[in-house]
């Protein structure tokens, strides 16, 4: 199986850390984010990963200079200019001849990738989007009324639930044809597929998931790495 890791982002919200290293190469515990991700992928049967780079791409070249990680084949692809979250996939389209995983390069998760794959293949989907229910704290009290002047309740600082795009997908090769040349995001691709009545599924999961996009989340990852045993989790298919 093949996985595509989107690793070209600038990581501006993590500066000054990303002034030195790109996000996927930042350490969490004793390993980098991308090492943890590749270890998880290998435990679920992936034998090849394509890492799509831009910012500080030379550091990825040094990191994976022999073309392998723990017996997984590693292929690097470099954007000449930023291409968004879907555009870079077009650059390696000839190498993706079977359904493949796409994952943002700054995510820690214990998601069972095999279950996501099985759902995608069973329904012969064009694209399957992994989703997660997130509780978002609301910092104001909510006044309850019947659209008149009489208040009948107050909910003090509730949490609002929302099912979010987790930045993890399974994609069929034919779907790459729907990605135009140049800058293009995965959200644009999803909208285009829906407009064209393509088969788009969702896979809602409850496993651990953390987007290392902000400094608070990066600090949280350092606390969570032992608690969730992400590095050593071998829950394979």
C-alpha positions as a printed Julia matrix, in Angstrom:
237×3 Matrix{Float64}:
   0.0    0.0     0.0
   1.05   3.55   -0.68
   0.67   6.68    1.44
   1.06  10.31    0.43
   2.24  12.68    3.17
   1.64  16.41    2.64
   4.74  18.03    4.15
   5.19  21.3     2.24
   3.6   23.78    4.66
   5.44  26.79    6.1
   4.3   26.2     9.68
   4.02  29.92   10.39
   1.94  29.37   13.55
   4.77  27.34   15.05
   7.51  29.92   14.65
  10.22  30.24   15.86
  10.41  26.41   15.96
   9.71  26.13   12.23
  12.36  28.72   11.43
  14.76  25.83   12.03
  12.79  22.72   11.06
   9.65  22.11    8.99
   6.69  20.89   11.06
   6.92  17.18   10.19
  10.54  17.06   11.37
   9.85  18.63   14.77
  10.51  16.21   17.65
   7.75  14.76   19.8
   9.32  12.72   22.55
  12.34  10.94   21.1
  11.15  10.88   17.47
  10.07  13.39   14.87
   6.41  13.73   13.91
   7.05  12.14   10.53
   8.93   9.19   12.09
   5.96   8.51   14.35
   3.63   8.73   11.37
   5.73   6.4     9.21
   5.99   3.89   12.06
   2.2    3.86   12.36
   1.79   3.5     8.6
   4.19   0.56    8.44
   2.32  -1.2    11.26
  -0.81  -1.03    9.08
   0.8   -2.6     6.04
   2.05   0.41    4.07
   5.31  -0.32    2.27
   5.84   2.95    0.38
   5.39   6.6     1.27
   5.58   9.68   -0.94
   6.54  12.8     1.01
   5.47  15.96   -0.82
   7.74  18.83    0.19
   8.38  22.52   -0.41
   9.56  24.49    2.63
  13.08  23.42    3.68
  12.87  20.42    1.37
  16.64  19.86    1.63
  16.17  18.77    5.26
  13.85  15.97    4.14
  16.44  14.96    1.55
  19.07  14.7     4.3
  16.66  12.85    6.6
  15.72  10.21    4.03
  18.86  10.24    1.94
  18.97   6.45    1.47
  15.35   6.35    0.25
  14.09   4.08    3.03
  12.71   4.27    6.55
  12.46   1.04    8.54
  12.23  -0.94    5.27
   9.55   1.4     3.88
  10.42   2.92    0.51
  10.46   6.72    0.71
  10.05   8.91   -2.37
  10.38  12.68   -2.09
   8.6   15.13   -4.38
   9.36  18.86   -4.32
   7.04  21.66   -5.39
   8.66  24.48   -7.34
   5.97  26.79   -5.96
   3.21  26.16   -3.39
   0.45  23.95   -4.81
  -1.94  23.68   -1.85
  -3.05  20.41   -0.28
  -4.27  18.66   -3.45
  -2.12  20.17   -6.21
   1.11  18.35   -5.24
  -0.58  14.96   -5.7
  -0.82  15.71   -9.42
   2.99  15.73   -9.62
   3.21  12.02   -8.76
   0.02  10.82  -10.46
   1.81   8.21  -12.62
   3.06   6.48   -9.46
  -0.37   6.16   -7.86
  -2.12   3.31   -9.66
  -4.15   1.89   -6.76
  -6.2    3.47   -3.93
  -3.87   5.36   -1.61
  -3.83   7.22    1.68
  -3.34  10.99    1.87
  -2.46  12.54    5.23
  -1.33  15.95    6.41
   2.25  15.79    7.64
   1.57  17.45   11.0
  -0.92  14.96   12.47
  -0.57  12.5    15.31
  -3.28   9.84   15.4
  -3.97   6.25   16.42
  -6.57   5.89   13.65
  -6.7    2.39   12.14
  -5.77   3.2     8.54
  -6.75  -0.3     7.44
 -10.38   0.26    8.49
 -10.42   3.5     6.5
  -9.03   1.65    3.48
 -11.54  -1.19    3.79
 -14.49   1.22    3.9
 -13.19   3.06    0.85
 -12.63  -0.1    -1.18
 -15.87  -1.79   -0.11
 -17.94   1.1    -1.44
 -15.72   1.71   -4.47
 -15.45   5.35   -3.42
 -13.68   8.12   -5.3
 -12.64   9.79   -2.04
 -13.14   8.93    1.62
 -12.68  11.68    4.2
 -11.79  10.84    7.81
 -13.78  12.99   10.24
 -13.72  13.53   13.98
 -16.2   15.06   16.39
 -14.52  17.93   18.23
 -15.88  19.74   21.26
 -15.13  23.45   20.89
 -15.44  25.51   24.11
 -17.6   28.62   23.78
 -16.41  31.36   26.13
 -19.74  33.13   26.57
 -22.96  32.21   28.31
 -25.78  31.32   25.89
 -29.11  33.0    26.64
 -32.16  30.86   25.9
 -35.39  32.57   24.87
 -38.31  32.28   22.46
 -37.3   35.28   20.35
 -39.11  37.63   22.69
 -38.09  39.65   25.72
 -38.52  36.78   28.19
 -35.48  34.68   29.1
 -36.21  31.08   30.04
 -32.68  29.79   30.6
 -28.96  30.32   30.41
 -26.22  27.85   29.44
 -22.95  29.03   30.93
 -19.98  28.62   28.55
 -21.09  25.42   26.77
 -19.03  23.27   24.42
 -20.19  23.19   20.83
 -19.7   19.96   18.89
 -18.58  19.95   15.25
 -17.54  17.12   12.95
 -14.3   18.27   11.35
 -12.17  17.19    8.41
  -9.25  15.38   10.06
  -6.83  15.87    7.15
  -6.75  12.13    6.37
  -8.18  10.67    3.15
  -8.29   7.55    1.03
  -8.32   8.35   -2.69
  -8.81   6.33   -5.85
  -6.36   6.98   -8.72
  -9.08   8.18  -11.1
  -9.82  11.05   -8.71
  -6.45  12.62   -9.53
  -7.93  13.52  -12.93
 -10.23  15.95  -11.11
  -7.24  17.88   -9.72
  -6.28  20.71  -12.11
  -2.72  21.85  -12.7
  -1.42  24.43  -10.21
  -2.58  25.46   -6.75
  -5.55  23.43   -5.51
  -6.78  22.43   -2.05
  -8.46  19.25   -0.84
 -11.57  21.23    0.17
 -11.87  22.44   -3.44
 -11.52  18.85   -4.65
 -14.26  17.61   -2.32
 -16.62  20.33   -3.56
 -15.82  19.51   -7.18
 -16.4   15.78   -6.66
 -19.75  16.44   -4.99
 -20.77  18.81   -7.78
 -19.96  16.08  -10.31
 -21.91  13.45   -8.33
 -18.79  11.43   -7.53
 -18.78   8.95   -4.67
 -17.48  10.79   -1.57
 -17.67   8.99    1.78
 -16.82   9.9     5.34
 -15.26   7.76    8.03
 -15.98   9.12   11.5
 -13.48   7.85   14.06
 -13.03   8.18   17.81
  -9.3    7.4    18.01
  -6.71   9.84   19.27
  -6.05  12.73   16.87
  -4.01  15.9    17.21
  -3.12  18.5    14.62
   0.31  19.93   15.53
  -0.5   23.27   13.92
  -0.18  25.59   16.88
   2.27  25.9    19.74
  -0.3   24.8    22.37
  -1.03  21.63   20.39
   2.68  20.95   20.01
   3.1   21.2    23.77
   0.1   18.91   24.24
   1.7   16.33   21.95
   4.71  16.16   24.25
   2.37  15.26   27.12
   0.29  12.81   25.12
   3.04  10.77   23.51
   3.39   8.35   26.44
  -0.25   8.43   27.47
  -1.46   7.25   24.09
   1.62   5.13   23.28
   1.59   6.5    19.74
   5.15   5.51   18.89
   4.76   1.86   19.88
   1.11   1.27   18.96
   1.03  -1.75   16.67
  -2.73  -2.11   16.16
  -2.46  -3.36   12.6
  -5.01  -4.82   10.26
